[in-house]
Amino acid sequence: MQNDALFDEGLKLRRQVLGPDYVDGSIANANDFMMAFQRITTEWCWGYAWSREGLSLKTRSMLNLAMLTALNRSAEIKLHVRGAINNGVTVEEIREILLHATIYCGIPAGLDAFKAANEVLTEIKAFAPKTAE
């Protein structure tokens, strides 16, 4: 049984946070096997959890970065750094989240998270240009 209302709500929010190119590409490239994953992710992760009241999208993005650091999931960190920026998380806040998570999750997990975040933040030109002193 599919929950079309949760899917539709989730798809809208997923596109808003992660960008329509990424989301629509993930769905378009899913074969029948992978579409089961796309549906559950869109319905339950985005349609149910992310769309609940009680926490802002910014707070949810901040939590995701910390949890993904704990899980050492660099590819997902890259995706959610983009989402965090879209949700109003600043570069400085991302740095502080990753530093805090490093203390609790360990240096190797923190290093991977910092590398992943730095790659994305550099790519999207989120850093202020260095000035000559």
Buried (B, 14 or more C-beta within 10 A) or exposed (E): EEBEEBBEBBBBBBBBBBBEEBBEEBBEEBEEEEEEEBBEBBBBBBBBEBBEEEEEBBEBBBEBBBBBBBEBBBEBBBBBBBBBBBBEBEBEBBBEBBEBBBEEBEEEBBBBBBEBBBBBBEEEEBEEEEEEE
